[in-house]
């Protein structure tokens, strides 16, 4: 592994521009928010336009507004009443889009910044801090990602290796995307947000499913899944899939020779011995290969989970998982990494009286990492212990709810860390929720921060990065056909990672000599235009200011750590046509990304389309991605080609 041209931004002059006072910005935002409060209560409490139950279910709007999410409080809550900036991508949203893999599906959440850098790599974050100090990977290290309760944030580089996250899209039930700190419940590294991917149970995936695609860039894909049951209490499924991806393009238009393929299989079993108990056992294994840099990777994981309800007021959950990832890359010279993760987690919900809902729990994780070079020591075992407690207090039942919580965690680099939060939700009507929150979260050091040998010898140990986040939001459904959510935030970061000079010696030192302030707004909504047309989308604005706390910080260090657009717009259109045809569009506008004072990723607009015919057990679709331009640049290096492909899917 080599540090690269990744440090090229260091030789350029930083681009800085002072912004207006954030207080002026927020005053405008709050005027917009409270202008909605001026709507007559009758308009909020009555359904101005009625839809038939069949049409509502088909369009999924009613289901979406009443869907229960768990990412904010680790307990089921109605989406309309959650005191957080959360968006939900449903299985129907995914099926009716042009997406082919999990990272692409995350583009359907407008509160995420998603940029594809080449054939096999993505940069994904919430509320900023997409970073690329390495040529072999991006380091978007402030977003926690979980798949069925298994954390895929890795301890070596910090962040998620998106090339190995290859869940079968048909099996996704929903994706919950929380922008804003989630450390009180989820622990370290949920500093800017949480992505929680939930798959369908084995009971929901009975029968045979087969799908295949062929085309350009996304060259070919095949998947088969079979689900059945032993009796009325034991359900299972098995699946296998494979895909081949063609090369992206270099900035000069030549092939990047970064072809990518992966084969994966897995299983899930759900045992329901009673109405109060569920036992789940599932696992996956995969093997893939990339070119330029030549990389071989494989991995396996297994998860066991027990959920039991003692009564309506008390239930427990116990989960264990094991995850193995292996990677062999020749990025300049051979680099091998093996990570074995063992994790146990316990949580208990209980109600005390009629006003207090308590959630407490504890967890322990062992992460054993072996590398062949670039890190000292080459073999290190990291241990992470956490304990948390949260109390949801009904100050005024069904009207005002206060949530207090904190998590205490211990890691091997910085010892004890604490992450408290306070949230307040006011729900004067079933279709109106106003919420506010103050949270503290940390990102604990990765081995890249603390053990990288090429970063010279640091003068002091690397600290955890910290944020204090202030949020306020508004969720409303003014009429039956429209839902709208607005979230504003103001974050202050301290002890951020910095690249420091090491004079008079050459080289650099990783330190904690940067601070930052970020603020912005996230708007999302759903609209049922008619019984055959639904729209969903959103707009995100992000502004940030960095400050160095040491004269040794590279002037351009902030550009290495935060490569983010100021403005984003996303729109998805789901349209039913006569004769069982469907016409769906995904479009997004992304503002320019400043890389250096003399270089940037230009702003761009992307338009994807899907034309399908679906009837009973068969679906035939023609899909086009990046239809406006032949190639499109989304991040620091590489261009993503246009992709046209056909898909055939059958279900029995």
C-alpha positions, 0 to 999 in steps of 0.5 A: 500500500502506498500513500499517493498522489493522494497528498497531491492537494498539499502542493496547491493553495487552499481554496477558502471562502468565508460564509455568511453568519450561520445565525442569519442562515438559520433564521431564514430556515426557521421562518420557512419551517414555522410558516408551515405551522401557520397552516390551518389545523383543519388542513392538517387534520382532515384528508383533503383528497381521499385514495382507495385503500388499494391505491394507497397500498400500491403506491406505498405512501401510507405504508411509508408514513406508518412504517416502523423504524429502529435506527433512532431508538433501537425500538420500533417507532413510527417514521412520522414521530421519530425525533431525527433526520431519517429517510427510508428506502423501501424494497419497492423504491429499490425495485422500481429504480435503476440501481444494481448494487447497495451503494447505488441504492443509497443514492435514493436517500437524498441526505447522503453524499454518494460518489462513484470513483471507479468501477469498484469504489464509492465514496459515501457519507452524510453531512460531509467529510468524504475523504480520499487520502489513499489511492486504494480506498476512500476513507469516509470514516464518519458514517456507521454502516450495518447490514442486519446488525453486523457492522461493516465499518473496518478498523484498519483504514476506517470506513467501509470497503463498498466493493465487498458489500454485495447483498442481494437487492431482492432480499432488502426489506428497507434501508434506514438512513439517519443523518446526524450523530448516532453514537448514543446507541450505536457507538463509535464512528456514528459521528455523522450518521447511520445506515441500517440495512434490513433484509427480509425474513426467510418467511417473506422470501418463499419460492424461487427467484431468478434474475439475470442481466446483460449489457455495458459497463454493468456487464452481466449479472445472475442470481438465484434464490430459493426459499421454503419451510420445514414446518409452520415455525421454521423457514429458510432460504439459500441464494447465489449471485455473480456479476462482472463489471467493465472498466471505468475511464481515466480522466484522459478517456482511456480505459482504467483497466479496473474490471471487477467481478464477484461471486457470493452465496448465503443462507438465512433461517428463521425459527419462530417457536412461539409468538414471543420468540424469534431465532435467526441464523444467517451467513454469507461468503464471497470471493472477488477480483479487481484489476488496477490495482490488482486485488483479490478479496474474499470473506465470510460472515455468520450472524445468530440472533435471539429476540424474546418478548416477556410482555408488552412492556419487556423484551430482550435481544441477544446477537452474536456475529463473526466476520472475516475479510481478506484482501491482497492488493498490489497497489505499488507493492503487495499489501495483504490484510486479514481482519477477523471480527467477533461481536456480542451484543445484548439489549433490554427494553422495559417500561417503568410506569406509563411514561418511561420506556427504558432501553439499556444494553452492552456489547463487546467486540474483538477485531484481530488484524494482520497485515504484511507491511506499512503498519507497526505492529503488523499484527494487532488485536483491538477490543471494544467494550460499550454500555448504554442506557436510554430513557424515552419519557412521555412528558405529555402522553401522545404529545411531548416526548423527551429522550435522554441517553448516553453510551460509554465505550472503551477502546484500546487507543483512547480508553473511555469515551462518552456519547450523550444525547437529548432529543425532544419531539412535539406531536400536536397532530398525527400528521405533524411532528416538530423535533430538536436534538443535541448530541455528542459523538466520537470517531475512535482512531483506526489503525491508519491514524495510529499505526501507519509507519509511513506517517513518521513518528507522531509527537503524541498519540492520536485522539478521537475526533469529536462532534457536538451536533445541534439539530432541529426538524419538522415532519408534516403531511399537509394532505393525504397525498404529500409528506414533507420532512425538513431537518437543519443542523449545526455541528462543531468538530474538534480534534479532527485529523490533520496532515502535519509537516515534520520539519526539518525532516521530510514526510508528514505526521497524522495529528488532531490539529483541525477544527471545523463547523458545518451547517445545512438543511435537508429537505425530503418528500413523497408525493402521490400525483395520481393513482399511477404516479408517485414522486420522491426526492429531496434537496441537501445544502451543506456548508463548512469552515475549517480551522487549523490549531497548529502552524504545522498543519498543511495548508491544504489538509482540510481539502484531503479530509472533506471533498463534498458538494454544497448542493444536491438534488435527487428525484425519483419518479415511479410511473405505472403505464397501461398493459402492465408497463412501468416507466421509472426515472432516477435523476440527481444534480450534484454541485462541484467538489473542490479538490484543490484551488486549481482543480475540481470535480465539475457539477453534474446532472445524471439521468437514469431510466427503467422501462419494464413490463411486469405481469404475474411471475415475470419481469422484463426491463431495459435500464439505462444509467448515466444517459445524458453523457457518455462518461461522467466524473463523480469524484477525485479520479476516474469517469463512470461510463454510460451503462445500458443493460437488459434484465429478466426476472422470474418469481415462482 
